[in-house]
Structures are given as C-alpha cells and as structure tokens.
Amino acid sequence: WNIINLNVGAVTLMSRIVIPQMKKQGKGAIVNIASSAHWIPTPLAAVYGATKRYVRSLSLAMERELFKYNINVQCVEPWFVRTELIQFSDILSRNKYFGTPVDTFTRSAVFILGKTLETTGYWTHAIMTFFAKLFPEWLAIRGFHFISNYVRKDYLRNQLEGKEN
C-alpha cells in the first residue's frame, strides 16, 4: 500500500493541486518520475513496476490535456540512480554502469526538461532501455527475474553480514 500511495496517490493528488494555478498563469512544468521498471513486468517488484506504468500513462495523458495551457509534462524513466532506495545492494549502489550518481543524473535530466515528453534522464539509461526493448517480452521477464533474484540475494547477504542500510 505504501508503494501504491506514493507512486499513484501522491502523484495524482499533487498534480490536482498544482494544475489549477498553472492554468491561471498560462505556464508550468510537471516532472513525474516513473522508472524503467514499467517497460517490462518485473518479477519481485511487480507492484512497483505497475505503479510506475501508471505514472507514465498519467504523465502522457496530462501532457496532451495541458499543452494548450502552455504546461509541459515530462515523464522521467530512469534505471538505477544512486539514491537511498538502492543502498541495500552493493551491486546497484556501487556499480558504475548500473548506478548513476544522483548529481550526474539530475544535471542531465534537468537539461532535457521541456525537450521531450519521455526520457530516461541519462544516456547510459537510454542505451539500457534500447537493449531491453530488443528482447521479446517473455525473455525480458525471465531476464529481469534473474536480475531481481541476484539483487535480492545481494541484499540478504548484506543483512546476514550485518551491514547498515
């Protein structure tokens, strides 16, 4: 429920709060953070991926509804960014290919604001998305399941070793 409240409820309600004022001003920007997890059903993170799919759908629909008010709506769909969310995993938080530093990612994503409706936010994330979309869905699901299991084992190993998260 926490994931649903955060990724569905909060995004929807915050949009409802800010849009009337933006319409009055005749300008504005809304940036919603989805995730690459929405592209393919994600075993061991199914609710998370489904809520991020909602964020993408909401963002694209709102962009079409609000363009006449000069309000830009952008959906950012990153892979792994080195935030507290991925600190549980050494693989994700320390890997230079999978875990983009927050400041690097943020600079890139802000630079793209207003230039596209959807973005991965950073060039390495775009490459990963490109390759992920090449696989048939059934194979991609199995691949993500393998990766999810690997990351889960990394988390459990860290817990056994007593690492603080």
VENSULMO-V170729 format. One record per residue. N is the residue number from 1. NEAR is the number of other C-alpha atoms within 12 Angstrom. Layout:
n=N near=NEAR
n=N near=NEAR
This chain:
n=1 near=11
n=2 near=12
n=3 near=18
n=4 near=21
n=5 near=17
n=6 near=22
n=7 near=29
n=8 near=30
n=9 near=20
n=10 near=19
n=11 near=31
n=12 near=25
n=13 near=15
n=14 near=19
n=15 near=28
n=16 near=17
n=17 near=14
n=18 near=20
n=19 near=29
n=20 near=17
n=21 near=17
n=22 near=23
n=23 near=22
n=24 near=14
n=25 near=14
n=26 near=17
n=27 near=21
n=28 near=26
n=29 near=30
n=30 near=34
n=31 near=34
n=32 near=39
n=33 near=37
n=34 near=36
n=35 near=35
n=36 near=39
n=37 near=39
n=38 near=35
n=39 near=36
n=40 near=30
n=41 near=29
n=42 near=31
n=43 near=26
n=44 near=22
n=45 near=25
n=46 near=22
n=47 near=23
n=48 near=29
n=49 near=30
n=50 near=27
n=51 near=34
n=52 near=38
n=53 near=31
n=54 near=30
n=55 near=39
n=56 near=37
n=57 near=29
n=58 near=32
n=59 near=35
n=60 near=27
n=61 near=18
n=62 near=31
n=63 near=30
n=64 near=18
n=65 near=17
n=66 near=27
n=67 near=25
n=68 near=16
n=69 near=22
n=70 near=22
n=71 near=31
n=72 near=33
n=73 near=38
n=74 near=37
n=75 near=40
n=76 near=40
n=77 near=36
n=78 near=38
n=79 near=39
n=80 near=36
n=81 near=34
n=82 near=28
n=83 near=22
n=84 near=17
n=85 near=15
n=86 near=26
n=87 near=24
n=88 near=25
n=89 near=31
n=90 near=28
n=91 near=25
n=92 near=29
n=93 near=27
n=94 near=19
n=95 near=17
n=96 near=17
n=97 near=20
n=98 near=29
n=99 near=29
n=100 near=30
n=101 near=26
n=102 near=23
n=103 near=16
n=104 near=20
n=105 near=29
n=106 near=22
n=107 near=16
n=108 near=24
n=109 near=33
n=110 near=24
n=111 near=15
n=112 near=23
n=113 near=26
n=114 near=24
n=115 near=18
n=116 near=20
n=117 near=32
n=118 near=31
n=119 near=38
n=120 near=39
n=121 near=41
n=122 near=34
n=123 near=23
n=124 near=25
n=125 near=30
n=126 near=25
n=127 near=20
n=128 near=24
n=129 near=28
n=130 near=17
n=131 near=14
n=132 near=26
n=133 near=21
n=134 near=15
n=135 near=18
n=136 near=14
n=137 near=16
n=138 near=17
n=139 near=17
n=140 near=24
n=141 near=26
n=142 near=20
n=143 near=21
n=144 near=29
n=145 near=22
n=146 near=17
n=147 near=21
n=148 near=25
n=149 near=19
n=150 near=20
n=151 near=26
n=152 near=24
n=153 near=19
n=154 near=23
n=155 near=25
n=156 near=18
n=157 near=18
n=158 near=19
n=159 near=17
n=160 near=11
n=161 near=11
n=162 near=11
n=163 near=15
n=164 near=14
n=165 near=17
